[in-house]
Amino acid sequence: MRLRMPSLWILHALLSHWWRHPVQLSTLVLGLLAATALWSGVQALNQQARLSYDQAAARFDSLNQAQIVSAGDQPIQESEYIRLRRLGWAVTPLVEGVLSLEILFKLEDLPEKDVKIQIVGIDPMTLQSLNRSDQGSTGLPDNLSLNDFLTPPWQVWMSPATAEGLRPLLAKAKADGFPFNPQGEKVSIHTSTALAHNELITDLYLAQHWLGMEGLLSRLLLLDADNPSALPEALASTLRLVRPQSDHDISRLTASFHLNLSALSLLAFLVGLLMVYSAIHLALTQRLTLRRIVFSCGVSQRELMAWLLLELLLLSGLIALPGLVAGYWIATLLLPDLSASLAGLYGAQVSSELQLSWQWWQQGVFMAWGGTLIAAIVPLIKLIKQDGVHLGQSMPSLNDQRRLKGLSILGLVSLLMAVLTAGLGQSLLSGFLLLALVFLSAALLMPVILDSSSASVNVRLNQ
C-alpha cells in the first residue's frame, strides 16, 4: 500500500498515544530493550567463541591438539626436539610467551593498563614440509615470504587492530627488545585478519630472543597420526605425549555449551516479548476511539494497518539500537568469565577482546523487528476482526466455541509433534524442541480443559 505524504498525520496521531501514556511506553521500551540486550549479548559471546575456534583450527592450536610437552615445569630443550626429528617424529616446535607492554613502554603512554602481547614463535619449514591437505591449517598467511620471514630483519605478523594500537608506541621502544631483532634492527610488521587480537607470530629464533628462551621450546605439536604411540625411553623421563581423545567430542561439548546459552537468551527474549505484547495490546485497546476517528476521515482499514505496522517498526528499531549497545556491554563484562569457563572445562581458548561483525548488529535489529511483529500479531488480528467492539470484551458464544475448538486442534497437533520428537530426536536441540512443544501444547489445551471443567462443575451445581 503506497503511503501518501498528506497521511503522515495518521502516524503523528498514533505516536501521540505513547506521549500521553508514558507508562505504556516505558513498558514497551523496557521489555524490548531487555529482550534485545540479553539476546544480542549472548549471541556476541557465541560469535566471539566460534571466531576463536575457527582462528585456532585455521592455525596450529585446534581444540585438543596432539602435542609433546615437558614432564616437569621446565621448557623443552632444543636438543630433545632435534633427537625426535632424527628418529622420524613429525613434530614442529612452538615458543610461546606473554610480553607485557609495561616493560617495553612507559605506563603513561599506554592506552590501557596491563596490556600484554601473546608471542608465538614457529618454524615454517617443518609446518610446510608436512603433507597436509589443508594448507590453511599450517597457520601461515597466504602472502608470507619464507625468505623474509626467516632472514634479518625478520617478519612479525599480527592482526590489523593490534598493529594499529602498537604503531604509535613502537617509536618509543627500547633497542634491546621488541620490536628490534638481536642485531638492533627493527623488524618488518605485517598484518593478517586470521590472527587473534594481541597475538604476534614470528620466527622461532626471534621469539626466543624476546622471551629470553634461547635454546628452549614451549611444546612440540604432533602433526602425524602414524607416529609411535610411546616416546623413546631416553626421552620418556623428560617429555610427555598428550594425545587427543576425540576432537569431535570436544567440538560437540562446546556446541552444546553454546546451544544452552542460546536457549537461555531466547527464553529471556520471549519473556521480554510478553511485556511488549501487553503494552501493544493495551495501546490498541485504548485507541479504538482514535480508530473510529481516522475511519471517519476517509482512512481505510488497510491503510491504518500499514501505518500501525510502520509505527511498530519505527519504535522497535529505535529501541533496538540502545538494546544492542547494552548487549555489547553485557558481552564485554561476561567474556572473561566465559573464556575462563571454556578453557577450564574443555581447553578451548577464547580471545578476551570482543570482535563483532556487522551481521551481529543487523541480526539484532531484525530480531527486534521480528519479535515486535510477533507480539503484535494477536492484537492486530483482533483489531481487524472486531468493528467497534472493545478488544477486552468477550466474543459471542458461537465464536467462543470455534476458538476453543481451534485451540484444541492446535494443542493436539503440538502434543503429537512432541511425542514424535521424543521418539525420534537424539540431539540436545531436539530436547529443547520437545520442551517447547510440551509447553505450547499445555498452553493451547489449558483453556479447553478449564472450560470443560467449569461446564461440568456448573452441571453438578445445577443438579
N, C-alpha and C positions, 0 to 999 in steps of 0.2 A: 504493500500500500504506500503510495507516494505521499509524503508528509508536506503539506503546503506551509510556506513561511508564515502566513497570517494565523495559522493554527498553533503557533508557539504559545499562545495564551493558555492553551489546554495544559501544556507541560508546566507553565507557571502556576496554574491553579492546582495541579496535582502536587507539585513540590511545596506549595504554601501550606498544605496539610501538615507536613513534618515540622514546619516552622511554628505552627500553632500547637503542636503536640510534641514538645521536646523529649518527654519520657519515652514515647514510642520510638522516636529517632535514636535515642540513646540505647534502647533495647536492640534495635536493628544493627547499630554500629558495633555494640559490644559483642553481640552474637557472631556477626560475620567477621569482625576483627579477630576474635579468639579462634574461630574456626580456621581462618586463613593463616594466622600466625602459627598455630600448632601443626597444621598440615604441612605448610611450606618449610617450617623449621626442621621437622623430621625428614622431609624429602631432601633438604640440603645436606643433612648428615649422611643419608644413604648415598646421595650423589657423590659426596666427597670420599666416602669409603670405597665405593666402586671405582672411582678415578684412581685412588691409591692402589687398589688391587690391579687395575689394568696397567698402571705405570710399573708396578713391581713385576708383573708377569711379562711385560714387554722388555724388561732389562735382565736381571740375573738374580732376582730376590723374590721369586714367586712363593706362594704360601707353602710351608712345609718343604722347603728346598733341601735336597740331599746334600750333605756337606761333611767336611772333616774339621774338627775343632780341637783345641788343646785339651788334654785331660785335666790340666790344672788351671790356675789363674794366669799363667804366663802365656804370651803370644807364641805363635808357631815360628820356628826357626826356618830361614830360607833353605838351609841345608836339608831339612826334612822334606820340604817341598821338592827340591831337586832330586832327592832319592826316590820319592814316589813317582816322579815323571820318568826316571830311568827304569823303574820297574814296570812301566806301562800303564800307570794310572792316569786316566784322562781327567785331570783336575786343573782348575785355574785359580790363581791366588787373588785375594782381596785384602786391601788395607783400609780399615775403617776407623774413623775417629771424629770427635767433635772439636771444632776450633772456635773458641769464644772470641767474639769481636772486641770484647772489653780489653783483651790483651793486645790486640793489634792497634786499636784506635783509642782516643780519649773518650771517656764515658759521656762527656757533654756533647760530643759530636755525633752520638748515635741517635737515630730517630726514636728508638725504644730501648729499654734496658734488657739485659740478659739475652742478646741476640747471638745465636750460635749457628755455625755452618757445619753441616754434615759432609765430611770429606770422604770420598770413596776412590781408592786407587785400584786400577785394574791393569791387567796385561792383555791388550787387544789381540796379540798374536795367538795366544792359547785359546781365546774366545772364538776367533775367526777360523782357526785351524780345525775346529771340530766340525764334523759332518752333520749339520743340523738343518732340518727342513725349513725352519722359520728363522730367517736371518734377523728379523726384528727382535728376537729374544736374546740376542747377544748383548744388548744394552748399549750398542754403539750407534750414534747418529748416522743417518744415511749419507750425509755430506762430510763425514770425518775423513781426514787425510792421515794415513798411518805415519807417513814421514814427518809431518808437522806435529803429530801427537806424541811421537816417541823421541824427537830430537829437540835440542835447545832452539828457542827458549821454551818449548813445550806449549801445549794447548790445555785450556781449562774449559770445561763445559758446564753450564748451569742454565736454569730456567730464565726466561726474559725478565720476570718480576724480580728474581734475585739479582740479576745483573744490573737492573735499573736502580735497585736500592744500594748496591755496593759501589757503583761508579763514582758518586760524589765523595766517597771515603777513601778510595784507593790512592789518591794523590797524597794522603797524609800517612800512608802505611810506612812501617819501618823496613829498611832494605834487607834485613836479615830474616824475613819471614814472608808470609803470604802478602802480596801476590808475586814475590820475587823468587827466582829459582836459586839453586846453590851458587851459580856464577854471578849473582847480583842483577840479572836481567829480569825485567817484568814479563810475565807470561802473557800469552795471547788468550783473550777471553772470547768464547763463542757461546751461543745460546741455542737451546733446543726445547721445544714445548713438551717433549716426552719426559722431562726431568721434573722432579718434585721441587717445591719451594724450599729454599735454603739448603739445597743439596748441590754438591760440587763433585764432578767426575774428572779425573785426570790420570796421568800415568802413574804406575806403581812407585817408581823411584821418587817422583815429586811429592806424592802423598806421604811417603816415608820421611822425607826431609822436613815437611811442615809439621808432621805429628811427632817427630822425634822417635821414629821406629825404624831406624836404619838396620837392615838385615832381619827384620821381623815382619810377620804376616798376621792378620786377624783371623782369617779362616780360609779354607780351600773348598771351592764349590765342586761337587762331584757331578759331572755332566755326561757320564756314560753309564748306562744301566748294566753293561756287561763286565764292569769291574768286579774283582773278587769280593766276596761277602765279608771278609775279615782283613784287617790291616796286617802287614808283615810283623812278625814277632818283635823285630828290633825297634819298631815304632809304636807298638801297641801300648807301651807303658807311658808314652808321652802324648799320643794322639788318640782321638775318639771319633769313631764313624757314626754319624747321625743319619739314618735313613728315614724317609717319609713313609708313614703307614699308608696313606692314600690322600693325594692332593684333592681328589674328587670329594672325599668325605669332608675335608676341611672346607671346601667351597660350598658344600651343601649346608654345613653348620652355619657359616656366615650368611648364606642366603636365607636360612630360617630365622636367624637373628634379625636381619633387616626386614623380613616379612612381618615379624612380630611388631617391630617399630611402626611399620606402615599401617598395620591393623589398628594399633592404638591411636595413631594420628587420625585415621579415618573415623574411629569411634568418637574422638574429640570433635572432629569436623561435623559429624552428624548431630552431636549434642548442641553445637553452636547453631546448626540449621534449625533446630527446634525453636530456639529463640527468634530466629529470623522468620520462621513460619508464623509464630504468634504475633509478631509485630505487623507482618503483612496482612494477616487475616483480620486483625483489629482495625488496621488502617482502611481496608476495603469495606469493612462493615460500617465504619463511621463516615464513609464518603458516598453512601447511597444517595443522599440529597444532592451532592455535587454531580453525581451521575445523571440524575433526572434533569439538572440544570443544563448540563452540556448537551444532553439529548434535545432539550427544547431549543437550543441554539443551532440545531442542524447538524450536530456531530453524530456520525453513525457509530454503531456498536463496534464495527471492525476498526474504525479509526481510533476510537477510545482505547481499545485493546492494544493497538500499536503504540500509542503514547504511554500506556501503563507499562508495557514491556521496555520501552525506551527509558522511562523513569527508573525502573528497577536495574537495568543495565548501567545507567549512569551512576546511580548511588553505589551499587556494588563495586563498580570499577574504581570509584574514588575511595571507598573503604578498603579495597584490596591493596592499594599502594602502601599505606601505613601498616597494614597487616603483614605484607612481605618484609618490610623493614623490621617489624617486631620478630618475624620468623627468622630473619638473618641474625638478629641479636640473640635469640634463643639458641640457634645452632652454634654461634660463636661461644656461648657460655658452656654448652654441653659437649663440644667437640673434644676437649682434652680428656674428659671422663670417658667418652666413647672410645677414644684411641687407647686409653689405658685398659678398658674392659676387653676390647678385641685383641690387644696384644697379650693380656694375661690369659684369656680363655683359649684363643686359637692361634696365637703367634702371628696375627695379622697386623702389619704396620700401616697406620693411617696417618697421613700428614696432619700436623697441628695447625696448618694455615688453610682457611676456608677459601676454596676456589670454585666459583659458581659460574655457569654459562648463562647466556641469555634465555635459553629454553626454560630454565628454572623460573625466571621472572614471568615468562609467558604462560607457563603452566599454572602458576599461582593465580594470575588474573583470570584465566579460563576456568579454574576451579571455583573461584568466587562467583563468576557469572553463572556457571552451571549449577552451583549449589543454590543460588538465589532463585533461579528459574524453577528448579525442582521444588523448593519450598513454596513457590507461588502458584504451582500448578493447580492444587485443590481449591484455594480461594478464587483463582481466576475462573475455573470451571463453574464454580457456584455462582459467580457473578454473571456469567453468560447465561446460565440456565434459569436464574431467578430474575424475573422482571418486576422490580418494585417490591420484592419480598426481602425482608431482613435476612442476612446471612445466618444469624443465630436462631431463626425461627425453625420450628420442626416442619419437615416435609409432610405432605399428606400421607395417609395410612398406606395407600397403594404404592406410593414411591418408597415408603419405608420397607415394605415387603420386597420390592425389587432390589433395593440397596442391600438388604440382608442376604438375599439370595445370591447376588453378585459377590458379596464378601465371602460367603460360604464356599462358592465355587473357587474363588481365588485362593482361599485358605487351604482347601483340599488339594489343589494343584501344587501349592507350595509344600504341603506336607508330603505329597507323593515324591516331589523332587528331592526333599530332604532324605526320604528313605532310600532313593536311588543313589544319592551322593554317599550315604553311609555305607551302602553295599559295594559301590564301585570305586569310591575315592581312596587313594593311597598316599596322598601328599598332605603337607601342612596346609596348603591353600584350600584343599577340599575340606579340611576340618573347619577352617574359618567360614567357608561357604555353607557347610552343614549348620553351624551355629546361626548364621544369618537367616537361613531358610526356616529353621525351627522358630526363631523369634518372630519372623514375618508371618508364618502360619498361625502362631499363637495370637498375634495382634489382629489378624484378619478374622479368626474364628471366635475371638472373645466376645464381640458384640452379638453374634448369633447365639452363643452359649448363654450369655446373660439374658437375652430376650426370651429364649426358650425357658430358662429357669424362672424368670419373672412371670411368664404366662402360666406355667404350671403352679406356681405359688398362688397366683390370683384365682385360678380354678379351684384349688383346695380351700382357699379362704371363702370363696363364694358358696361352696358346698356346706 
